Amino acid sequence: MSPPVTRVPSNAALPQSADVVVIGGGIAGITAAYHLARKGHSVAVVEKGYIAGEQSSRNWGWCRQQNRDLRELPLAQRAVDMWSGLNEELGAETGFRRTGLVYVTTSQGDFDRWAGWVDKAREMQMRSHVLSAEEAKAMTPGSTGNWIGGIHSPTDGRAEPALAVPVIAEGARRLGASLHQDCAARGLETSAGRVSGVATEKGTIRTSAVLVAGGVWTSMFCRHHGIAMPLAGVRSTSFFTEPAPNITDGGVSTPDFAIRRRLDGGYTIGISGRGMLELSPQGLMYARPFWRTFKKRYKLLTIRAGRSFFDGPEALLSWRNDTVSPFERMRTYDPPPQEKLVSFALRRIAEVYPELANVKIAHKYGGLIDFTPDWIPVISAIDKLPGLHVSAGFSGHGFGIGPGAGRLAADIVANDPPIVDPHPYRYSRLVDGTDLGEPGLM
């Protein structure tokens, strides 16, 4: 079942033209629209379902720099700084609080990797501290875990996904952007070899610049135009609880679950590292670049065949711009949670935090995370088709870096000096034979 999201109204009429059309109403698209509008560009956002209807409201709500891939750390640092000013900037509640985040572990391997990361991140002015076993215990009051240590970032924080993206969308509208929900983009129109418009189910918007920020649907949209976009979807399960005793004001990551305090006094619970991989044509098409990571992580995944072979974002489907598209047939991808993961998390929470043994679930839901082979997003122009840009493949951490990613995408689309070095996020690395290496710490 979809998590509850603050709904925003759509603009009444589709514009005939816009400087930029953003396809996708999740955090990647909405923050890009906000920054583009701040730069003075006319922007139209088209969303097949509703704002924040998919992964942007189904994530854990962590806004972190700690344990980021070092290639992504500069963007995460800028994003957290942006989060800290958004409530005042927007005059609305995103739920952001700079409460700090803690990782604890019983694995020497984890501890050694984290300690190594802290040493390297310190060179990038990142404040993160290695915790001894005693310090880890003190940072997780009430826990029974036999932690051998951990790390703590006091400058990280948390926000409310169901609140944040809608209020940023309204902020973009106040700056002149228009929002169009239940309005699927069917495809691009081109002229003289470059983008000239976006064909939607409600009409065409003339434009010379498009940003595709469609999450797990991005690869299908690009494939419609002959552009390879290696993405893999992994099903996740999360839930949030009714108000419960306060065991943390921020977030704690343990080997089996992650827990984050909510504004309403409950917790959002994520199941660390576990999920479902549904076999699909897209997954088989792009299996080779993902093989290195799959070999390391498949033991934590449930693998099965299912509907993804025939419909949904990873099916191989074709359509024309003047016919009903797959995006209209599935307005919101809303997979059910894996009940065995919910039961597992509840059991481990009760064992680790006895105070939460009788916690009640308020809402549980599934999601689909769009991964790239190196777990670094694509925020880039697509040279094969001038005027086309992509912001996708956030690999489970798009919400936290959302404000920074939106600013970088806006800079690239507007051809302005980028907020951070855009090289790690270039599209070409996925298709030109670049050795992508190992995904960094997550």
TACOR-V735512 format. One line per field, one symbol per residue. psi: psi as a letter, one per 30 degrees, with the letter a starting at -180 (. if undefined). Layout:
psi=???
This chain:
psi=kkkkkjkklllekklfllekkkjkhaeeeeeeeeeeeffgkkkkkkkfclkgfbffgglfgkilekglkfffeeeeeeeeeeeffeeeefhljfgkkiflkkkllgkeeeeeeeeeeeeefefghkjkkkkleeeeeefikflgkikfaalkjfflalljefeeeeeeeeeeefgflkkjlhikjellklkhglkflkjlfglkkklfkkjjhgbffeeeeeefggkkjjkkkkklklllllklkjfkfckkklfflkkkklfgfakkkljkflakjkkleeeeegeeffeeeeeffffgkkkllafffflafgljllllfglklffffiekjillljeeeeeeeeeeeeeeiffgegkkkekkllljkjkleggkljjlljffjkfklkjlhfhggeeegeeeeeeeeeeeefhlkkeljfefgkeffffggkjfakkak.
